[in-house]
């Protein structure tokens, strides 16, 4: 409960920003004006037909329940601010829904098309991302999706990025899907080397029904270098020499120290998030079913139209915490709106273009996401004597 209220308070404070206020109002206006599930007034506000929205009348958040419970009604900028600043007056489900909705407006996702970032209409992030465009474009070239072929189908497993020439880093829990790590035996499970590869294309949906390694942006995973026992980190070697793109890609540099001050430092996650339907959680009793469907549409709009795409997901660093018994683990927390599939994504410093961490946990927009800090990766490379290439 405390973490939820802290997140709600942070979102409420962000609403003081006039640019974000404009984004929230734009988002609500797009929902209210849409007369059909197929209408595409803006790429950021497109809702898929599979949400089963009611197309018989203009979408509006106002209905009879709003008149009965005006203070519990979710649908205006002012109501967002009221809920986030006074969460104890509302149901937990209502605070959760409001927090998720404002998080989606404050920390959206933007696709990369033709090596350029498509920013759309986000007033809050537009200037920041335009200034960081060179760093983002360069880093994005070194990010790929790990794919596995099994029973004539191809399945995306997570994200990875080039850390050293022909060496990629991802999460341990991603690598465990195709590596045998029992008894610390760092080897592939039987048959895996021929069926796992890294695909760096901006849109990987087309490759899910195609034979592996057909693209210059694909490279086979050929060796496990290290799977860490403490941190959610795995180092793998790819056959980078086999493809022009991965030979030419520049490894993403690691930051040897985290920025100071750390709180509110601007970053972006780059990866391949999967669409997931249960982004709103429990249905608050204040919402009608129709209203709930509209809110789900708003929450998923940044991801669902771009499923299978390489996305940039900006956000802010929030804190560095320590967890567990000795030796305590360092955890870098951030506010980027991440989903499953982002596991292994780089957390990029917008100002320097260096990696500040590797993302590994996405607590569904009610808590900050978590990453392994870059200095931990630097220490790991030194311990493995791989740092001479860095």
ABEGO torsion letter per residue (X at the ends): XAAAAAAAAAAAAAAABAAAAAAAAAAAAAAAABABAABBABAAABBBAAAGBBAABBBBABBAAAAABAAABBGBAAAAAAAAABAAABBAAAAAAAAAAAAAAABBBBBBBGGBBBAEABAAAAAAAAAAAAAAAAAAAABBBBBBBBGGBBBBAEBBBBABBGBBBBBAAAAAAABBABGGBBBBBBGAAAABBBBABABAAAAAABBBGABAABBBBABBABBBAABBBBBBBBBAAABAAAAABBBBBBBABBBOBABGBBBBBBBBBBBBABAAEBBBAABBAAAAAAAAAAAAAAAAAABGBBBBBBBBBABBBBBEBOBBBBBBBBABBBBBGABGBBBBBAAAGBBAEBBABBBGGABBBBBBBAAAAAAAAAAAGAAAAX
